[in-house]
Amino acid sequence: MLHCTNSSLALFILQAYDLKWYKLISPDWVIHGGSQSGYDVSAKIPPGTSKADYRLMLQRLLADRFHLVVHRESRELPVYSLVPGTGKPKLILSSSPAPPGPRCATSMVKNHFHWACHNTLLKDLAGNLETLFWNDVIDETGLNSEYDFTLDFIPTEEWQGRVGWSPSSAIADDTPTLDTAISAQLGLKLKREKRPVQVLVFDKAEKNPTEN
């Protein structure tokens, strides 16, 4: 059973096309949800439905009810690569089973983020970094073991602007920016370049869907 309340159209598109949020190119109204512009959807999912079939069903629902039209294309977008630094990586090989809960726990200390990671692959660290850059982050370190590490950093100005957050001037905090923290605390480095990235482009849809 699929049951969503006050959800944005973008949420359904991301599910239907198995898409990361930053790879959807669409107008703002598609992204916004909530009581003023969100949608309620209830649909029966037959038992045993595969993920692939579920996505096809959701694509058909969006086409039928919203008259959604999208297309895929390749665009030159920023891509970040996590690569070795100039010295030895400052990572501790995990020597015990992972504790219960998420492998990387996030908390706020003063005005900065604190990531405490256990039994974590660097490809998963790269995935976490995508939430801060809103772009692909690729692990190119060549390190395939599980590691324990912490990372303390001030998030990027771009991220702060997107979410409307900024450190308070009332709380002193000399924590480094993300790039500096990755270098100083992990012994790694972020490399930036533009590469072709497959995105999904919104063409059209009805704001008022066809009801039952």
Secondary structure, 3 states (H helix, E strand, C coil): CEEEEEECHHHHHHHHCCCCHHHEECCHHHHCCCCCCCEEEEECCCCCCCHHHHHHHHHHHHHHHHCCEEEEEEEEEEEEEEEECCCCCCCEECCCCCCCCCCEEEEEECCEEEEEEEEECHHHHHHHHHHHHCCEEEECCCCCCCEEEEEEEECCHHHHHHHCCCCCCCCCCCCCEHHHHHHHHHCEEEEEEEEEEEEEEEEECCCCCCCC
